Amino acid sequence: MAGVPYDQLGGHIWFNGEFVEWGDAKIHVLTHGLHYASSVFEGERAYEGEIFKLREHTERLFYSAETLGMKIPYTIEQIDDACIATLEKQGLKDAYIRPVAWRGSEM
């Protein structure tokens, strides 16, 4: 039996610098990242409300973006804070978090 489609899940996502309702987090169909996979991401685990090696993950995210010639328009601290705030806003203690950055229409 199929689960609930991702676009129908509840909660909030940190998207373009602010929290939005899960279903309102959308990108354009012609986004460069969608067509050419020009994106970077990290997979982070939280245990008992603490994200394991958060700073190391975020630094690697920025390094990966730099390697692809991408500029993430936030600081490392802002991304770290957003990851922590996401856990808090969702009421999660043990979770998987996936920060993603992609090229948009500016290409």
Secondary structure, DSSP 8 states (H G I E B T S, - for coil): -----GGG--SEEEETTEEEEGGG----TT-HHHHH--EEE--EEEETTEETTHHHHHHHHHHHHHHTT---SS-HHHHHHHHHHHHHHHT-SSEEE--EEE--TT-
